[in-house]
Amino acid sequence: MTDKMTYQVDQLEDKVKRLHEELLTLNTQVIAVEKNLLVLRGEATLVEKEVTSMASKSGWLYKIITAGFVTAIIAWIVAGGLAE
C-alpha cells in the first residue's frame, strides 16, 4: 500500500512541477504582452496628438486659402474685371 501511495505522490509532484513551469511561462508571456500594450498606448497617444495638430493646422490653411481667393476676386473687380 505504501508503494502505491509513494508512486501517486511522485506523480502528483511531477504534475505540480509541470504546472509550475507552465505558470511561469504564461506569466512571462503576460508580462511581454503588457509591455507591448503600454508601447502601443504610447504610440496611439502620439498619433492622436499629431492628428489633432494636423486638424488645427489644416483649419488655418483653409482660412488662408479662402482669404486669398476672396482677395484675388476683390482685386480683379477693383482692377476693372467686371467692366471688360
N, C-alpha and C positions, 0 to 999 in steps of 0.2 A: 504494500500500500504506500509506503513512503517513497519507493522508487517512482511510482506513478505521480505522486504529488510533486516530487522534485522535478520530474520531466515537465509537468504542467507549469510549475513556477518558472522554469527555464524558458519555456515557450512564451509565457506572458512577459517575461523580462525582455526577450528578443523583440516582441511586438512593441513594447513600451519604448525601447531604444529606436526602432524604426520610425515610430510615430514622432518621437522627439526630433529625429533628424528631418523628417518631413515638415514638422512645425518650424524648425529653424530655416529651412529652405523657403517656406512660404513667407515667413517673417522678413527674410532678406528681399524677396520679390515685392512684398507690400511696401517696404521702405523705398525701393527703387522706383516703384510706381508713384508714390507720394512725392518723391523728389522731382520726377518728370512733370507731375501735375503742377507743382509750385513753379517750375520753369515756364510751363505753358501759360499759367495765370499771369506771370510777369510779362511775358511776350504779348499776351492778349491786352493787357493794360496799356502797354506801349503802343500797340496798333490802334487801340481806341483813342488814345490821346492824339496820335498822328492824324487819324480820320477827322476828329473834331477840329484840329488845327487847320487841316486842308479845307474843311467845310467853311470855316470862318474866313479863311483867306479867299476862297472862291467867291464868297458873297461880296467881298470888297472888289474883286476883279470884275464881277458882273456890273457892279455900280459904276466902276471906272469906264468900262466899255460902253455902257449905256450913256453916260455923261459925254463921252467922246462922240458918239453918234448924234446926240442932241446938239452938241456944239457945232458939229460939221453941218447939220441941217440949218441951224440958225445962221452960220457963216455963209452958207450957199444962198439963203434967202436975202441976207443983207447985201451980198455981192451982186444981187440982181438976178438970181436964178429963176424967179417966177416971171420976170419981165421978158425973158427970151422966148 
